[in-house]
Amino acid sequence: MRKYKVNEYFFDSLNEKSAYWLGFLYADGYVRMKDGKSGEMKVKLKDTDKNHIQKFLLDIESDAPIKCGTDNKSKFCSVSVNSNYMVKKLFTLGCMEKKTQKIRLPNIPTKFMGSFIRGYFDGDGSISKNKKRPNSFTVSICSNKKFNEDVVKYLGYGKIYEDKNFSVIKINKIEDVKKFRDFIYYKPHGLLDRKKEVFNQINNNFKRDYTKTKNKKKYKLTNPYNLTIVIDNLKLFCDDNNLKYSTMSNLSRGIGKTNKGWKCEILK
């Protein structure tokens, strides 16, 4: 007889709710068949996120107890739910044992992908605010290389930075950060409140005033007709003349040769 109840069929049909928790388990869950015959699903978070475990248990209709303690001086809370059926179902959905280097973006209906990625982001992602620049934020998502390549391909933006054992997606452009926010919170059933609160700080109407940039540099630009001008706002000039700012900035540092026939150098 089952000691604690659970809706074993929770992941049988994907919806906004189950897709979110599938993504979360991909990132921060632990699933296994103990001794090849006893299914266990475990979630362990820092103690300040205990309420998120409570949300999980509420959605899967489980009364399994939450246990809290200290691990290497860090306070945590965790829950274990036992169900052969549920664990086997998670395996078929790509959430497997020793999953870190194995997972790929699952083939699920497009309408639920925002919820899945929100769940994964809540587990292994972060958003930070740059205190030195107004309305500047960075979204990061950590996973294996192939999973992150799948995500970037699906989103159409973001850059991947690799380490030996993992890779990180970085989304820095404010317009892309806003697109990511609107995508994952389109139908926000289930979310980690503290991360959503950072997204809420984004000012949708903010326009950066590049004329107030400190320590302005002067640039000498040479156009395709060999005429030269001197400017002190490279970003604004590039926007006004349909030039790629990153390329022109690289030219000023001696990287590359021209951008649409233009040359650029920093005046000392």
C-alpha positions in Angstrom: 0.0 0.0 0.0 1.3 3.5 -0.9 2.5 5.5 2.1 2.0 8.9 0.5 -0.5 9.8 -2.2 0.4 11.2 -5.6 -1.3 11.6 -9.0 0.8 9.1 -10.9 -0.8 10.2 -14.2 0.2 13.9 -13.9 2.7 13.7 -16.8 0.5 11.5 -19.0 -0.9 14.5 -20.9 1.2 17.7 -21.3 -0.4 21.0 -20.5 0.9 24.4 -19.2 1.2 22.9 -15.7 2.9 19.6 -16.4 5.2 21.1 -19.1 6.5 23.6 -16.5 7.3 20.9 -14.0 8.8 18.7 -16.6 11.2 21.5 -17.5 11.9 22.1 -13.8 12.7 18.4 -13.2 15.0 18.5 -16.3 17.0 21.1 -14.5 16.7 20.5 -10.8 15.1 17.1 -10.4 16.5 13.7 -9.6 14.8 10.7 -11.0 15.8 7.1 -10.8 14.8 3.5 -10.6 16.3 2.3 -7.3 17.6 -1.2 -7.8 16.0 -1.2 -11.2 12.5 -1.6 -9.7 11.6 1.3 -7.3 10.9 4.7 -8.9 12.0 7.8 -7.0 11.6 11.5 -8.0 13.4 14.0 -5.8 13.6 17.8 -5.7 16.1 19.6 -3.5 16.2 23.4 -3.2 17.7 26.0 -0.9 15.5 26.5 2.1 14.3 29.9 0.9 12.6 28.2 -2.0 10.6 25.8 0.2 7.3 27.3 -1.1 8.2 26.2 -4.6 8.4 22.6 -3.4 5.0 23.1 -1.8 3.6 24.3 -5.2 5.0 21.2 -6.8 3.4 18.9 -4.3 0.1 20.7 -4.7 0.1 20.3 -8.5 1.0 16.6 -8.4 -1.5 16.0 -5.6 1.0 14.6 -3.2 1.2 14.7 0.6 4.8 13.5 0.7 6.7 15.3 3.6 9.2 18.1 2.9 12.4 17.6 4.8 14.8 20.5 5.6 18.4 20.4 6.9 21.9 21.6 6.3 24.3 20.3 3.7 27.9 21.7 3.7 26.7 24.7 5.7 23.9 25.4 3.2 20.3 25.2 4.3 18.0 23.1 2.0 14.6 21.6 1.7 13.8 18.5 -0.2 11.1 16.0 -1.1 11.0 12.5 -2.4 8.1 11.0 -4.3 8.0 7.3 -5.0 6.2 6.1 -8.1 7.3 3.5 -10.7 4.7 4.7 -13.1 5.5 8.4 -12.9 9.3 7.8 -13.1 8.9 5.6 -16.2 6.8 8.3 -17.8 9.4 10.9 -17.1 12.0 8.6 -18.7 9.9 8.5 -21.9 9.7 12.3 -21.8 13.5 12.6 -21.8 14.0 13.2 -18.1 16.4 10.4 -17.2 18.9 9.2 -14.7 22.3 10.9 -14.7 20.8 13.4 -17.1 23.2 16.3 -16.9 25.1 15.5 -20.1 22.3 13.6 -21.8 19.2 15.8 -22.0 18.1 17.5 -25.2 15.2 19.9 -25.8 12.2 17.5 -25.9 9.9 17.2 -28.8 6.7 18.6 -27.2 3.9 20.7 -28.6 5.0 24.2 -29.5 2.3 25.7 -27.4 3.8 24.2 -24.2 7.5 25.1 -25.0 7.3 28.4 -23.2 6.2 26.7 -20.0 8.8 24.0 -20.4 11.7 26.5 -20.8 10.3 28.6 -18.0 10.5 25.5 -15.8 14.1 24.8 -16.9 15.1 28.4 -16.4 13.6 28.4 -12.9 15.8 25.4 -12.1 19.1 26.1 -13.9 18.8 29.7 -15.0 19.2 33.2 -13.6 18.6 36.8 -14.4 20.8 39.6 -13.0 20.6 43.3 -13.1 23.7 45.4 -14.1 23.8 48.0 -11.3 26.2 50.2 -13.3 24.0 50.5 -16.3 20.3 51.6 -16.3 17.8 49.0 -17.6 20.6 46.4 -18.3 19.9 42.7 -17.5 21.6 39.4 -18.3 19.7 36.1 -18.6 21.8 32.9 -18.1 20.9 29.3 -18.7 23.2 26.5 -17.8 23.1 23.0 -19.3 25.1 20.7 -21.6 26.2 22.0 -25.0 23.7 20.2 -27.1 20.7 21.1 -25.0 21.7 24.8 -25.1 22.2 24.6 -28.8 18.7 23.3 -29.1 17.4 26.2 -27.0 19.2 28.9 -28.9 18.1 27.4 -32.2 14.5 27.4 -31.0 14.6 30.9 -29.5 16.6 32.5 -32.4 18.8 34.6 -30.0 21.3 34.2 -27.2 25.0 33.3 -27.3 26.6 30.1 -25.9 29.7 30.1 -23.8 31.4 26.8 -23.2 33.4 25.3 -20.3 34.8 21.8 -20.0 31.8 20.2 -18.5 28.9 22.6 -19.3 27.8 25.5 -21.3 25.9 28.7 -20.6 23.5 30.7 -22.7 23.8 34.4 -22.2 21.1 36.8 -23.3 22.3 40.4 -22.9 20.5 42.6 -25.4 17.6 44.2 -23.6 15.2 43.6 -26.5 16.1 39.9 -26.5 15.7 39.8 -22.7 12.2 41.3 -23.1 11.4 38.7 -25.8 12.5 35.9 -23.5 10.5 37.3 -20.6 7.4 37.6 -22.8 7.9 34.1 -24.2 8.3 32.2 -20.9 5.6 34.2 -19.0 3.0 34.1 -21.7 0.9 31.6 -19.7 2.7 31.6 -16.3 1.3 28.6 -14.4 4.1 27.8 -12.0 7.0 30.2 -11.6 9.8 30.9 -9.1 8.7 34.2 -7.7 12.2 35.7 -7.0 13.2 35.4 -10.6 10.0 36.9 -11.9 10.5 39.8 -9.6 13.8 40.7 -11.4 12.1 40.6 -14.8 9.4 43.0 -13.3 12.1 45.6 -12.9 12.6 45.9 -16.7 11.4 49.3 -18.0 9.7 48.6 -21.3 9.8 52.3 -22.3 13.4 53.0 -21.4 15.6 54.5 -24.1 19.3 54.7 -23.4 20.8 58.2 -23.9 24.2 57.5 -25.4 25.0 61.3 -25.2 25.5 60.9 -21.5 28.1 58.1 -21.7 31.1 58.8 -19.4 34.7 59.0 -20.7 33.5 59.5 -24.3 36.1 58.5 -26.9 36.6 60.2 -30.2 36.6 58.2 -33.4 38.0 58.9 -36.8 35.9 57.5 -39.5 36.8 57.1 -43.2 33.9 56.5 -45.6 34.1 54.5 -48.8 35.0 57.7 -50.7 38.0 58.3 -48.5 36.5 61.2 -46.7 37.1 61.4 -42.9 35.0 62.7 -40.0 35.5 62.7 -36.3 32.7 61.7 -33.9 32.3 61.0 -30.2 29.2 58.7 -30.3 29.9 55.6 -32.3 26.7 53.8 -31.4 24.5 56.7 -32.5 26.4 57.2 -35.7 26.1 53.5 -36.6 22.3 53.5 -35.9 21.8 56.6 -38.1 23.9 55.2 -40.9 22.8 51.5 -40.9 26.3 50.2 -39.8 26.8 47.4 -37.4 28.1 48.9 -34.1 29.9 45.8 -32.9 31.8 45.5 -36.2 32.8 49.2 -36.1 33.8 48.9 -32.5 36.1 46.0 -33.4 37.6 48.1 -36.3 38.4 50.8 -33.8 40.5 48.2 -31.9 42.3 46.9 -34.9 40.1 43.9 -35.5 39.0 43.5 -39.1 39.4 45.9 -42.0 36.2 47.6 -43.1 32.4 47.7 -42.5 30.5 48.4 -45.8 33.6 50.3 -46.9 34.0 52.3 -43.7 37.1 52.4 -41.6 37.2 53.3 -37.9 40.0 54.2 -35.5 40.1 55.6 -32.0 41.8 59.0 -31.7 44.3 59.1 -28.8 
